[in-house]
Each structure stands twice: as structure tokens, then as C-alpha cells.
Amino acid sequence: MAEIDFASLHVLVIDDESFMRSLLERILDDIGVRQVSTSENGSRAFEVLKSSRSKIDLILCDLEMPEMNGFEFVEKLRAGEDERYRDAPVLILTGRSDEDSVHDALDLGIQGYVVKPTSRTVLEKRMEKALRAPPIDPDRT
């Protein structure tokens, strides 16, 4: 299996906590990701997606945020709010680990779920798995 070139990835981090956005940026830098965009909520994330000069390869998204939470963001993404990213790989990063939240997120067509706080090793493995996952069928969700 081909190795993932993390240095070529563009990752979007969506989290309402500035500390968590900064922490994730540092972890992604340690993994080798050189291009990271950030957003404080789902509404703003769509603005970032639309204005991005380079393709975003992976989205890391919190669940609980003001204005538009992670569930609403993924649902709108999969519905085609921005056609270019309708089937983009999404990893949910959240402090919620209850079974209902996991199932609700998976039903929206995400590629993985990471409970915060996370380590570099866990995040890197989940990113690899998400990036290797077959494309989702947004019409299935």
C-alpha cells in the first residue's frame, strides 16, 4: 500500500476552541502536514471551503460548536452545499464518546471518529485510514 504524502495534504480544522485549533495545527505539523486552514464553526468552514485556492483533502471537525455544529456541517456538506467537497473525507474530533453520537456521526457519512484529547499517533492512524477509505456515496446518507 502506498505511503500517504502528508506534506502534500491540505487539511481543514473546524473547532470553536482556539486552543484546540492551535493544538491540532501543531500535531498536524508534527505529522508533516504543511497546509492547514482553520474555522471556528461549520458556517465559517463553508466560507473557507469556497475561498480555498487549493483543494482541501481532509476535514477534521468538532461536533459541538455555535452557529453550525459538526452534525449540521457534515449533513450540509454531504447534501452538496459545495459540490467539490460533497464526498470529502471527514474525521470527527470531539469530547463526546457516547454511542449515540458515534452512530449519528457515522450515519452522516464520516470516515472516522476521534475522541479528544488525541495523540499524534492516534490522529495520524485515523487520518491514514480516512484517506484510504473508498469514496462515500453522498446519496446514501
CORQUIUR-V772299 format. One record per helix or strand of 3 or more residues. SS is the DSSP state (h for helix, s for strand). FROM is the first residue (numbers start at 0). TO is the last residue. If there is no record, write none. Layout:
ss->[SS:SS]
from->[FROM:FROM]
to->[TO:TO]
This chain:
ss->[h:s:h:s:h:s:h:h:s:h:s:h:h]
from->[5:9:17:34:41:57:69:82:88:98:111:119:137]
to->[7:13:30:38:50:60:77:84:93:106:114:131:139]
